[in-house]
Amino acid sequence: EKEVKPKMKYKFWDVPPIGYEHITPMQFKTMQGKVIKAPVHIPI
Amino acid sequence: CSKVHNKPTFSQTVLLKNLYVNPLSTTVRTPEGIVLDPNNEEQVQKHFDDIFEELFIEMEAKYGEIEEMNICDNLSEHLAGNTYVKFRYEEDSEKACQDLNNRWFNQRPIYAELSPVTDFHEACCR
């Protein structure tokens, strides 16, 4: 008979950053993109 | 990276950009809240192994058979923590790429894209 292994309990998968549990990773990335892009347009 | 990298439409390999955070480059805390000591090789290796194992088990179970997986632990900015997962079938890597872009790993969003790299021994930045 095939031995059934218990499912591994994950420590890393699907753990959001603290304070961002209510948004999706896609939304988070869009927000990050805006933050990173912002300083590029500072006039010299 | 300043080099022009082509992003293929189909590939067996998915690149997860900067996924692994190297304790030698920044302060890293384990899920248990322990700050890793970069001089403690055993501790750093265990953390790396735990990440590798979780990644491999979940991706093979959810997306399909994996032929090879490599995590870069070098510190150069454009490769830092890059993780290359070569699936047996292109359709699995495509499915994985789409789904992984909407998942968290270790409190960070995953940035997944298809990669032209298939032979990791010959791979270099062109």
Backbone of each chain as nested JSON, in Angstrom:
{
  "chains": [
    {"id": "A", "residues": [
      {"number": 1, "name": "GLU", "atoms": {"N": [0.831, -1.21, 0.0], "CA": [0.0, 0.0, 0.0], "C": [0.863, 1.257, 0.0]}},
      {"number": 2, "name": "LYS", "atoms": {"N": [0.346, 2.286, -0.67], "CA": [1.108, 3.524, -0.774], "C": [1.042, 4.307, 0.542]}},
      {"number": 3, "name": "GLU", "atoms": {"N": [2.212, 4.705, 1.005], "CA": [2.264, 5.448, 2.252], "C": [1.868, 6.912, 2.004]}},
      {"number": 4, "name": "VAL", "atoms": {"N": [0.944, 7.415, 2.811], "CA": [0.511, 8.804, 2.648], "C": [1.266, 9.667, 3.654]}},
      {"number": 5, "name": "LYS", "atoms": {"N": [2.057, 10.611, 3.116], "CA": [2.826, 11.487, 4.007], "C": [1.946, 12.651, 4.458]}},
      {"number": 6, "name": "PRO", "atoms": {"N": [2.073, 13.056, 5.71], "CA": [1.288, 14.222, 6.149], "C": [1.744, 15.469, 5.406]}},
      {"number": 7, "name": "LYS", "atoms": {"N": [0.786, 16.361, 5.11], "CA": [1.116, 17.559, 4.35], "C": [2.036, 18.48, 5.165]}},
      {"number": 8, "name": "MET", "atoms": {"N": [3.042, 19.004, 4.49], "CA": [4.005, 19.856, 5.163], "C": [3.346, 21.174, 5.605]}},
      {"number": 9, "name": "LYS", "atoms": {"N": [3.654, 21.585, 6.825], "CA": [3.124, 22.864, 7.307], "C": [4.106, 23.958, 6.883]}},
      {"number": 10, "name": "TYR", "atoms": {"N": [3.619, 24.897, 6.08], "CA": [4.506, 25.906, 5.518], "C": [4.767, 27.066, 6.482]}},
      {"number": 11, "name": "LYS", "atoms": {"N": [6.014, 27.577, 6.432], "CA": [6.381, 28.748, 7.233], "C": [6.487, 30.002, 6.371]}},
      {"number": 12, "name": "PHE", "atoms": {"N": [6.689, 29.778, 5.055], "CA": [6.981, 30.916, 4.167], "C": [5.869, 31.218, 3.157]}},
      {"number": 13, "name": "TRP", "atoms": {"N": [5.24, 30.158, 2.638], "CA": [4.249, 30.357, 1.579], "C": [3.04, 31.155, 2.059]}},
      {"number": 14, "name": "ASP", "atoms": {"N": [2.609, 32.083, 1.219], "CA": [1.362, 32.83, 1.417], "C": [1.329, 33.608, 2.732]}},
      {"number": 15, "name": "VAL", "atoms": {"N": [2.519, 34.02, 3.197], "CA": [2.593, 34.881, 4.38], "C": [2.817, 36.316, 3.899]}},
      {"number": 16, "name": "PRO", "atoms": {"N": [1.795, 37.192, 4.074], "CA": [1.94, 38.586, 3.605], "C": [2.777, 39.414, 4.574]}},
      {"number": 17, "name": "PRO", "atoms": {"N": [3.271, 40.569, 4.12], "CA": [3.971, 41.452, 5.049], "C": [2.986, 41.973, 6.097]}},
      {"number": 18, "name": "ILE", "atoms": {"N": [3.494, 42.189, 7.294], "CA": [2.619, 42.661, 8.384], "C": [2.028, 44.022, 8.015]}},
      {"number": 19, "name": "GLY", "atoms": {"N": [0.724, 44.124, 8.154], "CA": [0.038, 45.376, 7.839], "C": [-0.558, 45.396, 6.432]}},
      {"number": 20, "name": "TYR", "atoms": {"N": [-0.23, 44.373, 5.614], "CA": [-0.736, 44.332, 4.229], "C": [-1.566, 43.076, 3.963]}},
      {"number": 21, "name": "GLU", "atoms": {"N": [-2.138, 42.531, 5.038], "CA": [-2.9, 41.287, 4.924], "C": [-4.173, 41.467, 4.106]}},
      {"number": 22, "name": "HIS", "atoms": {"N": [-4.667, 42.69, 4.006], "CA": [-5.956, 42.955, 3.363], "C": [-5.827, 43.18, 1.852]}},
      {"number": 23, "name": "ILE", "atoms": {"N": [-4.616, 43.26, 1.316], "CA": [-4.477, 43.478, -0.132], "C": [-3.802, 42.277, -0.797]}},
      {"number": 24, "name": "THR", "atoms": {"N": [-3.916, 42.214, -2.116], "CA": [-3.32, 41.104, -2.855], "C": [-1.864, 41.445, -3.195]}},
      {"number": 25, "name": "PRO", "atoms": {"N": [-1.05, 40.422, -3.488], "CA": [0.333, 40.694, -3.903], "C": [0.4, 41.612, -5.123]}},
      {"number": 26, "name": "MET", "atoms": {"N": [-0.542, 41.462, -6.051], "CA": [-0.563, 42.317, -7.245], "C": [-0.772, 43.781, -6.866]}},
      {"number": 27, "name": "GLN", "atoms": {"N": [-1.727, 44.01, -5.965], "CA": [-1.991, 45.385, -5.515], "C": [-0.761, 45.951, -4.802]}},
      {"number": 28, "name": "PHE", "atoms": {"N": [-0.11, 45.112, -4.007], "CA": [1.092, 45.537, -3.283], "C": [2.182, 45.945, -4.267]}},
      {"number": 29, "name": "LYS", "atoms": {"N": [2.362, 45.153, -5.317], "CA": [3.414, 45.437, -6.303], "C": [3.126, 46.749, -7.039]}},
      {"number": 30, "name": "THR", "atoms": {"N": [1.864, 46.996, -7.329], "CA": [1.49, 48.246, -7.994], "C": [1.816, 49.434, -7.099]}},
      {"number": 31, "name": "MET", "atoms": {"N": [1.501, 49.283, -5.821], "CA": [1.81, 50.351, -4.858], "C": [3.311, 50.585, -4.782]}},
      {"number": 32, "name": "GLN", "atoms": {"N": [4.072, 49.516, -4.704], "CA": [5.536, 49.623, -4.618], "C": [6.097, 50.321, -5.831]}},
      {"number": 33, "name": "GLY", "atoms": {"N": [5.556, 49.973, -6.99], "CA": [6.006, 50.573, -8.24], "C": [5.861, 52.083, -8.194]}},
      {"number": 34, "name": "LYS", "atoms": {"N": [4.746, 52.551, -7.649], "CA": [4.503, 53.997, -7.57], "C": [5.509, 54.659, -6.637]}},
      {"number": 35, "name": "VAL", "atoms": {"N": [5.783, 53.997, -5.518], "CA": [6.71, 54.563, -4.538], "C": [8.107, 54.649, -5.141]}},
      {"number": 36, "name": "ILE", "atoms": {"N": [8.506, 53.597, -5.841], "CA": [9.86, 53.559, -6.407], "C": [10.002, 54.572, -7.547]}},
      {"number": 37, "name": "LYS", "atoms": {"N": [8.96, 54.698, -8.365], "CA": [9.053, 55.584, -9.53], "C": [9.046, 57.061, -9.132]}},
      {"number": 38, "name": "ALA", "atoms": {"N": [8.395, 57.379, -8.036], "CA": [8.178, 58.783, -7.676], "C": [9.425, 59.661, -7.685]}},
      {"number": 39, "name": "PRO", "atoms": {"N": [10.541, 59.252, -7.047], "CA": [11.697, 60.17, -6.967], "C": [12.378, 60.407, -8.309]}},
      {"number": 40, "name": "VAL", "atoms": {"N": [12.142, 59.564, -9.301], "CA": [12.807, 59.695, -10.598], "C": [12.454, 61.022, -11.264]}},
      {"number": 41, "name": "HIS", "atoms": {"N": [11.246, 61.521, -11.01], "CA": [10.77, 62.709, -11.709], "C": [11.058, 64.019, -10.979]}},
      {"number": 42, "name": "ILE", "atoms": {"N": [11.913, 63.965, -9.983], "CA": [12.255, 65.201, -9.258], "C": [13.042, 66.119, -10.205]}},
      {"number": 43, "name": "PRO", "atoms": {"N": [12.568, 67.345, -10.444], "CA": [13.284, 68.251, -11.36], "C": [14.643, 68.664, -10.786]}},
      {"number": 44, "name": "ILE", "atoms": {"N": [15.611, 68.764, -11.668], "CA": [16.973, 69.118, -11.203], "C": [17.099, 70.646, -11.134]}}
    ]},
    {"id": "B", "residues": [
      {"number": 1, "name": "CYS", "atoms": {"N": [19.913, 44.658, -13.958], "CA": [20.985, 44.359, -14.9], "C": [20.879, 45.284, -16.115]}},
      {"number": 2, "name": "SER", "atoms": {"N": [22.006, 45.738, -16.617], "CA": [21.975, 46.663, -17.754], "C": [21.891, 45.918, -19.087]}},
      {"number": 3, "name": "LYS", "atoms": {"N": [22.099, 44.591, -19.065], "CA": [22.043, 43.81, -20.3], "C": [20.585, 43.64, -20.746]}},
      {"number": 4, "name": "VAL", "atoms": {"N": [20.421, 43.433, -22.047], "CA": [19.069, 43.23, -22.577], "C": [18.742, 41.735, -22.491]}},
      {"number": 5, "name": "HIS", "atoms": {"N": [17.754, 41.421, -21.693], "CA": [17.359, 40.025, -21.555], "C": [16.047, 39.809, -22.293]}},
      {"number": 6, "name": "ASN", "atoms": {"N": [16.027, 38.791, -23.126], "CA": [14.758, 38.525, -23.794], "C": [13.864, 37.707, -22.873]}},
      {"number": 7, "name": "LYS", "atoms": {"N": [12.59, 38.049, -22.922], "CA": [11.626, 37.31, -22.099], "C": [10.807, 36.435, -23.031]}},
      {"number": 8, "name": "PRO", "atoms": {"N": [11.029, 35.126, -23.009], "CA": [10.37, 34.25, -23.967], "C": [8.859, 34.128, -23.72]}},
      {"number": 9, "name": "THR", "atoms": {"N": [8.145, 33.783, -24.763], "CA": [6.7, 33.552, -24.629], "C": [6.446, 32.176, -24.026]}},
      {"number": 10, "name": "PHE", "atoms": {"N": [7.306, 31.23, -24.403], "CA": [7.194, 29.873, -23.854], "C": [8.557, 29.468, -23.294]}},
      {"number": 11, "name": "SER", "atoms": {"N": [8.54, 28.807, -22.182], "CA": [9.796, 28.29, -21.612], "C": [9.466, 27.292, -20.517]}},
      {"number": 12, "name": "GLN", "atoms": {"N": [10.387, 26.368, -20.3], "CA": [10.202, 25.444, -19.18], "C": [10.598, 26.1, -17.861]}},
      {"number": 13, "name": "THR", "atoms": {"N": [11.325, 27.224, -17.973], "CA": [11.924, 27.799, -16.767], "C": [11.23, 29.076, -16.313]}},
      {"number": 14, "name": "VAL", "atoms": {"N": [10.923, 29.109, -15.019], "CA": [10.345, 30.31, -14.415], "C": [11.416, 30.946, -13.523]}},
      {"number": 15, "name": "LEU", "atoms": {"N": [11.564, 32.243, -13.669], "CA": [12.487, 32.987, -12.81], "C": [11.684, 33.713, -11.74]}},
      {"number": 16, "name": "LEU", "atoms": {"N": [12.033, 33.467, -10.49], "CA": [11.419, 34.195, -9.379], "C": [12.466, 35.203, -8.906]}},
      {"number": 17, "name": "LYS", "atoms": {"N": [12.228, 36.45, -9.264], "CA": [13.275, 37.461, -9.086], "C": [13.491, 37.836, -7.616]}},
      {"number": 18, "name": "ASN", "atoms": {"N": [14.769, 37.834, -7.236], "CA": [15.184, 38.277, -5.886], "C": [14.379, 37.632, -4.755]}},
      {"number": 19, "name": "LEU", "atoms": {"N": [14.049, 36.375, -4.926], "CA": [13.18, 35.716, -3.942], "C": [13.893, 35.442, -2.615]}},
      {"number": 20, "name": "TYR", "atoms": {"N": [15.149, 34.991, -2.713], "CA": [15.883, 34.629, -1.498], "C": [16.667, 35.838, -0.985]}},
      {"number": 21, "name": "VAL", "atoms": {"N": [16.415, 36.182, 0.265], "CA": [17.142, 37.303, 0.86], "C": [18.336, 36.734, 1.624]}},
      {"number": 22, "name": "ASN", "atoms": {"N": [19.531, 37.085, 1.165], "CA": [20.75, 36.53, 1.743], "C": [21.082, 37.218, 3.078]}},
      {"number": 23, "name": "PRO", "atoms": {"N": [21.227, 36.426, 4.15], "CA": [21.548, 37.019, 5.458], "C": [22.9, 37.742, 5.464]}},
      {"number": 24, "name": "LEU", "atoms": {"N": [23.743, 37.485, 4.443], "CA": [25.034, 38.172, 4.384], "C": [24.875, 39.61, 3.881]}},
      {"number": 25, "name": "SER", "atoms": {"N": [23.738, 39.911, 3.254], "CA": [23.567, 41.249, 2.694], "C": [22.658, 42.139, 3.533]}},
      {"number": 26, "name": "THR", "atoms": {"N": [21.8, 41.535, 4.322], "CA": [20.876, 42.339, 5.128], "C": [20.406, 41.524, 6.331]}},
      {"number": 27, "name": "THR", "atoms": {"N": [19.784, 42.197, 7.274], "CA": [19.282, 41.487, 8.456], "C": [18.085, 40.624, 8.066]}},
      {"number": 28, "name": "VAL", "atoms": {"N": [18.171, 39.351, 8.407], "CA": [17.09, 38.433, 8.067], "C": [16.552, 37.802, 9.349]}},
      {"number": 29, "name": "ARG", "atoms": {"N": [15.242, 37.818, 9.45], "CA": [14.565, 37.23, 10.6], "C": [13.825, 35.976, 10.146]}},
      {"number": 30, "name": "THR", "atoms": {"N": [13.926, 34.913, 10.89], "CA": [13.215, 33.676, 10.527], "C": [11.736, 33.836, 10.871]}},
      {"number": 31, "name": "PRO", "atoms": {"N": [10.867, 32.947, 10.34], "CA": [9.446, 33.036, 10.692], "C": [9.223, 32.918, 12.207]}},
      {"number": 32, "name": "GLU", "atoms": {"N": [10.186, 32.315, 12.908], "CA": [10.066, 32.186, 14.367], "C": [10.523, 33.464, 15.079]}},
      {"number": 33, "name": "GLY", "atoms": {"N": [11.012, 34.433, 14.307], "CA": [11.402, 35.716, 14.891], "C": [12.871, 35.8, 15.282]}},
      {"number": 34, "name": "ILE", "atoms": {"N": [13.648, 34.775, 14.931], "CA": [15.079, 34.789, 15.279], "C": [15.858, 35.556, 14.212]}},
      {"number": 35, "name": "VAL", "atoms": {"N": [16.716, 36.477, 14.647], "CA": [17.577, 37.204, 13.702], "C": [18.768, 36.311, 13.364]}},
      {"number": 36, "name": "LEU", "atoms": {"N": [18.947, 36.03, 12.081], "CA": [20.023, 35.136, 11.664], "C": [21.385, 35.799, 11.845]}},
      {"number": 37, "name": "ASP", "atoms": {"N": [22.318, 35.028, 12.38], "CA": [23.691, 35.504, 12.521], "C": [24.441, 35.131, 11.237]}},
      {"number": 38, "name": "PRO", "atoms": {"N": [24.841, 36.126, 10.424], "CA": [25.485, 35.804, 9.143], "C": [26.788, 35.013, 9.291]}},
      {"number": 39, "name": "ASN", "atoms": {"N": [27.374, 35.046, 10.482], "CA": [28.612, 34.285, 10.717], "C": [28.342, 32.839, 11.136]}},
      {"number": 40, "name": "ASN", "atoms": {"N": [27.089, 32.533, 11.42], "CA": [26.726, 31.172, 11.825], "C": [26.314, 30.38, 10.58]}},
      {"number": 41, "name": "GLU", "atoms": {"N": [27.306, 29.711, 9.979], "CA": [27.074, 29.014, 8.702], "C": [25.966, 27.971, 8.794]}},
      {"number": 42, "name": "GLU", "atoms": {"N": [25.954, 27.271, 9.927], "CA": [24.958, 26.204, 10.096], "C": [23.535, 26.773, 10.095]}},
      {"number": 43, "name": "GLN", "atoms": {"N": [23.368, 27.888, 10.804], "CA": [22.054, 28.538, 10.906], "C": [21.616, 29.086, 9.545]}},
      {"number": 44, "name": "VAL", "atoms": {"N": [22.561, 29.714, 8.85], "CA": [22.26, 30.285, 7.533], "C": [21.909, 29.173, 6.542]}},
      {"number": 45, "name": "GLN", "atoms": {"N": [22.663, 28.081, 6.595], "CA": [22.415, 26.946, 5.693], "C": [21.042, 26.321, 5.955]}},
      {"number": 46, "name": "LYS", "atoms": {"N": [20.681, 26.195, 7.229], "CA": [19.384, 25.6, 7.578], "C": [18.24, 26.476, 7.051]}},
      {"number": 47, "name": "HIS", "atoms": {"N": [18.398, 27.778, 7.202], "CA": [17.379, 28.716, 6.714], "C": [17.236, 28.575, 5.197]}},
      {"number": 48, "name": "PHE", "atoms": {"N": [18.383, 28.498, 4.508], "CA": [18.368, 28.325, 3.05], "C": [17.682, 26.998, 2.679]}},
      {"number": 49, "name": "ASP", "atoms": {"N": [18.052, 25.933, 3.385], "CA": [17.476, 24.61, 3.1], "C": [15.966, 24.594, 3.33]}},
      {"number": 50, "name": "ASP", "atoms": {"N": [15.518, 25.261, 4.403], "CA": [14.076, 25.324, 4.69], "C": [13.331, 26.015, 3.554]}},
      {"number": 51, "name": "ILE", "atoms": {"N": [13.906, 27.108, 3.056], "CA": [13.276, 27.846, 1.956], "C": [13.255, 26.993, 0.697]}},
      {"number": 52, "name": "PHE", "atoms": {"N": [14.389, 26.371, 0.398], "CA": [14.485, 25.528, -0.804], "C": [13.442, 24.41, -0.748]}},
      {"number": 53, "name": "GLU", "atoms": {"N": [13.35, 23.763, 0.403], "CA": [12.427, 22.631, 0.548], "C": [10.972, 23.063, 0.369]}},
      {"number": 54, "name": "GLU", "atoms": {"N": [10.599, 24.157, 1.029], "CA": [9.216, 24.628, 0.913], "C": [8.875, 25.01, -0.517]}},
      {"number": 55, "name": "LEU", "atoms": {"N": [9.797, 25.715, -1.151], "CA": [9.562, 26.137, -2.53], "C": [9.341, 24.929, -3.42]}},
      {"number": 56, "name": "PHE", "atoms": {"N": [10.273, 23.974, -3.325], "CA": [10.244, 22.818, -4.214], "C": [8.976, 21.975, -3.999]}},
      {"number": 57, "name": "ILE", "atoms": {"N": [8.678, 21.677, -2.745], "CA": [7.53, 20.805, -2.441], "C": [6.223, 21.422, -2.922]}},
      {"number": 58, "name": "GLU", "atoms": {"N": [6.018, 22.701, -2.62], "CA": [4.756, 23.346, -2.998], "C": [4.629, 23.481, -4.519]}},
      {"number": 59, "name": "MET", "atoms": {"N": [5.717, 23.888, -5.172], "CA": [5.61, 24.125, -6.617], "C": [5.439, 22.825, -7.387]}},
      {"number": 60, "name": "GLU", "atoms": {"N": [6.108, 21.769, -6.925], "CA": [5.936, 20.496, -7.627], "C": [4.529, 19.941, -7.403]}},
      {"number": 61, "name": "ALA", "atoms": {"N": [4.011, 20.108, -6.167], "CA": [2.676, 19.596, -5.862], "C": [1.604, 20.396, -6.607]}},
      {"number": 62, "name": "LYS", "atoms": {"N": [1.78, 21.703, -6.702], "CA": [0.712, 22.546, -7.254], "C": [0.798, 22.731, -8.769]}},
      {"number": 63, "name": "TYR", "atoms": {"N": [2.018, 22.826, -9.289], "CA": [2.148, 23.201, -10.71], "C": [2.637, 22.079, -11.624]}},
      {"number": 64, "name": "GLY", "atoms": {"N": [3.426, 21.134, -11.083], "CA": [3.881, 20.034, -11.933], "C": [5.339, 19.671, -11.681]}},
      {"number": 65, "name": "GLU", "atoms": {"N": [5.759, 18.61, -12.357], "CA": [7.085, 18.041, -12.118], "C": [8.207, 19.063, -12.388]}},
      {"number": 66, "name": "ILE", "atoms": {"N": [9.125, 19.146, -11.444], "CA": [10.276, 20.059, -11.578], "C": [11.499, 19.245, -11.957]}},
      {"number": 67, "name": "GLU", "atoms": {"N": [12.213, 19.701, -12.987], "CA": [13.452, 19.012, -13.381], "C": [14.643, 19.525, -12.595]}},
      {"number": 68, "name": "GLU", "atoms": {"N": [14.648, 20.824, -12.305], "CA": [15.796, 21.421, -11.646], "C": [15.396, 22.743, -11.009]}},
      {"number": 69, "name": "MET", "atoms": {"N": [15.983, 23.018, -9.865], "CA": [15.716, 24.31, -9.228], "C": [17.008, 24.864, -8.647]}},
      {"number": 70, "name": "ASN", "atoms": {"N": [17.287, 26.119, -8.907], "CA": [18.515, 26.75, -8.412], "C": [18.196, 28.093, -7.775]}},
      {"number": 71, "name": "ILE", "atoms": {"N": [18.79, 28.315, -6.607], "CA": [18.649, 29.612, -5.946], "C": [20.02, 30.263, -5.916]}},
      {"number": 72, "name": "CYS", "atoms": {"N": [20.112, 31.488, -6.462], "CA": [21.389, 32.211, -6.44], "C": [21.589, 32.796, -5.046]}},
      {"number": 73, "name": "ASP", "atoms": {"N": [22.746, 32.513, -4.455], "CA": [23.003, 33.117, -3.146], "C": [24.119, 34.159, -3.241]}},
      {"number": 74, "name": "ASN", "atoms": {"N": [24.446, 34.552, -4.485], "CA": [25.477, 35.586, -4.633], "C": [24.874, 36.963, -4.315]}},
      {"number": 75, "name": "LEU", "atoms": {"N": [25.748, 37.917, -4.158], "CA": [25.297, 39.204, -3.633], "C": [25.168, 40.294, -4.696]}},
      {"number": 76, "name": "SER", "atoms": {"N": [25.515, 39.995, -5.957], "CA": [25.406, 41.03, -6.985], "C": [23.934, 41.394, -7.169]}},
      {"number": 77, "name": "GLU", "atoms": {"N": [23.708, 42.677, -7.292], "CA": [22.355, 43.215, -7.192], "C": [21.331, 42.564, -8.125]}},
      {"number": 78, "name": "HIS", "atoms": {"N": [21.718, 42.395, -9.402], "CA": [20.716, 41.918, -10.358], "C": [20.437, 40.422, -10.249]}},
      {"number": 79, "name": "LEU", "atoms": {"N": [21.309, 39.683, -9.567], "CA": [21.069, 38.241, -9.432], "C": [20.665, 37.847, -8.018]}},
      {"number": 80, "name": "ALA", "atoms": {"N": [20.769, 38.781, -7.098], "CA": [20.592, 38.437, -5.686], "C": [19.283, 37.693, -5.439]}},
      {"number": 81, "name": "GLY", "atoms": {"N": [19.417, 36.477, -4.97], "CA": [18.246, 35.694, -4.594], "C": [17.406, 35.183, -5.743]}},
      {"number": 82, "name": "ASN", "atoms": {"N": [17.871, 35.386, -6.976], "CA": [17.1, 34.883, -8.114], "C": [16.959, 33.363, -8.033]}},
      {"number": 83, "name": "THR", "atoms": {"N": [15.746, 32.906, -8.265], "CA": [15.456, 31.479, -8.164], "C": [14.927, 30.988, -9.504]}},
      {"number": 84, "name": "TYR", "atoms": {"N": [15.591, 29.992, -10.059], "CA": [15.222, 29.466, -11.376], "C": [14.596, 28.087, -11.197]}},
      {"number": 85, "name": "VAL", "atoms": {"N": [13.374, 27.921, -11.677], "CA": [12.678, 26.65, -11.542], "C": [12.39, 26.106, -12.934]}},
      {"number": 86, "name": "LYS", "atoms": {"N": [13.011, 24.993, -13.251], "CA": [12.791, 24.399, -14.575], "C": [11.792, 23.255, -14.453]}},
      {"number": 87, "name": "PHE", "atoms": {"N": [10.629, 23.457, -15.047], "CA": [9.597, 22.426, -15.025], "C": [9.806, 21.466, -16.194]}},
      {"number": 88, "name": "ARG", "atoms": {"N": [9.21, 20.293, -16.069], "CA": [9.349, 19.336, -17.175], "C": [8.555, 19.808, -18.392]}},
      {"number": 89, "name": "TYR", "atoms": {"N": [7.393, 20.394, -18.118], "CA": [6.514, 20.796, -19.225], "C": [6.309, 22.313, -19.258]}},
      {"number": 90, "name": "GLU", "atoms": {"N": [6.317, 22.859, -20.475], "CA": [6.146, 24.31, -20.642], "C": [4.802, 24.795, -20.104]}},
      {"number": 91, "name": "GLU", "atoms": {"N": [3.757, 23.966, -20.283], "CA": [2.435, 24.415, -19.822], "C": [2.402, 24.573, -18.296]}},
      {"number": 92, "name": "ASP", "atoms": {"N": [3.202, 23.757, -17.596], "CA": [3.262, 23.889, -16.138], "C": [3.98, 25.17, -15.727]}},
      {"number": 93, "name": "SER", "atoms": {"N": [5.048, 25.513, -16.45], "CA": [5.779, 26.727, -16.082], "C": [4.938, 27.966, -16.365]}},
      {"number": 94, "name": "GLU", "atoms": {"N": [4.153, 27.914, -17.423], "CA": [3.285, 29.051, -17.746], "C": [2.224, 29.248, -16.651]}},
      {"number": 95, "name": "LYS", "atoms": {"N": [1.625, 28.111, -16.262], "CA": [0.61, 28.14, -15.2], "C": [1.236, 28.652, -13.896]}},
      {"number": 96, "name": "ALA", "atoms": {"N": [2.42, 28.149, -13.584], "CA": [3.11, 28.546, -12.351], "C": [3.42, 30.036, -12.367]}},
      {"number": 97, "name": "CYS", "atoms": {"N": [3.91, 30.515, -13.509], "CA": [4.305, 31.914, -13.632], "C": [3.114, 32.837, -13.352]}},
      {"number": 98, "name": "GLN", "atoms": {"N": [1.989, 32.516, -13.939], "CA": [0.793, 33.352, -13.751], "C": [0.327, 33.334, -12.293]}},
      {"number": 99, "name": "ASP", "atoms": {"N": [0.279, 32.129, -11.72], "CA": [-0.255, 32.0, -10.369], "C": [0.693, 32.591, -9.321]}},
      {"number": 100, "name": "LEU", "atoms": {"N": [1.989, 32.353, -9.51], "CA": [2.962, 32.808, -8.504], "C": [3.001, 34.326, -8.381]}},
      {"number": 101, "name": "ASN", "atoms": {"N": [2.681, 35.015, -9.48], "CA": [2.675, 36.475, -9.419], "C": [1.589, 37.022, -8.497]}},
      {"number": 102, "name": "ASN", "atoms": {"N": [0.695, 36.146, -8.077], "CA": [-0.325, 36.599, -7.13], "C": [-0.231, 35.857, -5.804]}},
      {"number": 103, "name": "ARG", "atoms": {"N": [1.001, 35.526, -5.429], "CA": [1.196, 34.873, -4.125], "C": [2.305, 35.581, -3.352]}},
      {"number": 104, "name": "TRP", "atoms": {"N": [2.22, 35.437, -2.018], "CA": [3.271, 35.93, -1.117], "C": [4.233, 34.794, -0.818]}},
      {"number": 105, "name": "PHE", "atoms": {"N": [5.481, 35.153, -0.547], "CA": [6.424, 34.183, 0.003], "C": [7.321, 34.916, 0.986]}},
      {"number": 106, "name": "ASN", "atoms": {"N": [7.308, 34.432, 2.222], "CA": [8.179, 35.009, 3.259], "C": [7.976, 36.52, 3.399]}},
      {"number": 107, "name": "GLN", "atoms": {"N": [6.701, 36.894, 3.444], "CA": [6.304, 38.298, 3.655], "C": [6.684, 39.226, 2.507]}},
      {"number": 108, "name": "ARG", "atoms": {"N": [6.86, 38.65, 1.319], "CA": [7.156, 39.496, 0.148], "C": [6.356, 38.969, -1.042]}},
      {"number": 109, "name": "PRO", "atoms": {"N": [5.988, 39.871, -1.965], "CA": [5.277, 39.378, -3.16], "C": [6.266, 38.688, -4.098]}},
      {"number": 110, "name": "ILE", "atoms": {"N": [5.796, 37.702, -4.834], "CA": [6.662, 37.004, -5.778], "C": [6.613, 37.725, -7.131]}},
      {"number": 111, "name": "TYR", "atoms": {"N": [7.798, 37.952, -7.697], "CA": [7.904, 38.512, -9.048], "C": [8.358, 37.383, -9.971]}},
      {"number": 112, "name": "ALA", "atoms": {"N": [7.415, 36.814, -10.733], "CA": [7.733, 35.66, -11.584], "C": [7.693, 36.049, -13.053]}},
      {"number": 113, "name": "GLU", "atoms": {"N": [8.644, 35.518, -13.821], "CA": [8.606, 35.686, -15.285], "C": [9.254, 34.465, -15.92]}},
      {"number": 114, "name": "LEU", "atoms": {"N": [8.925, 34.22, -17.185], "CA": [9.557, 33.105, -17.889], "C": [10.988, 33.49, -18.236]}},
      {"number": 115, "name": "SER", "atoms": {"N": [11.882, 32.506, -18.192], "CA": [13.299, 32.77, -18.442], "C": [13.805, 31.86, -19.558]}},
      {"number": 116, "name": "PRO", "atoms": {"N": [14.719, 32.384, -20.407], "CA": [15.251, 31.538, -21.486], "C": [16.282, 30.521, -20.993]}},
      {"number": 117, "name": "VAL", "atoms": {"N": [16.698, 30.609, -19.738], "CA": [17.749, 29.704, -19.236], "C": [17.212, 28.278, -19.101]}},
      {"number": 118, "name": "THR", "atoms": {"N": [17.91, 27.351, -19.75], "CA": [17.521, 25.938, -19.584], "C": [18.712, 25.095, -19.131]}},
      {"number": 119, "name": "ASP", "atoms": {"N": [19.924, 25.565, -19.472], "CA": [21.125, 24.851, -19.042], "C": [21.853, 25.738, -18.032]}},
      {"number": 120, "name": "PHE", "atoms": {"N": [21.762, 25.366, -16.773], "CA": [22.279, 26.243, -15.724], "C": [23.806, 26.234, -15.641]}},
      {"number": 121, "name": "HIS", "atoms": {"N": [24.446, 25.219, -16.196], "CA": [25.908, 25.169, -16.174], "C": [26.497, 26.137, -17.204]}},
      {"number": 122, "name": "GLU", "atoms": {"N": [25.715, 26.395, -18.242], "CA": [26.181, 27.275, -19.32], "C": [25.656, 28.7, -19.159]}},
      {"number": 123, "name": "ALA", "atoms": {"N": [24.797, 28.898, -18.161], "CA": [24.119, 30.19, -18.045], "C": [25.08, 31.306, -17.669]}},
      {"number": 124, "name": "CYS", "atoms": {"N": [24.97, 32.411, -18.375], "CA": [25.69, 33.61, -17.962], "C": [24.925, 34.812, -18.491]}},
      {"number": 125, "name": "CYS", "atoms": {"N": [25.176, 35.952, -17.886], "CA": [24.47, 37.166, -18.243], "C": [25.012, 37.674, -19.583]}},
      {"number": 126, "name": "ARG", "atoms": {"N": [24.162, 37.765, -20.594], "CA": [24.654, 38.175, -21.914], "C": [24.206, 39.588, -22.258]}}
    ]}
  ]
}
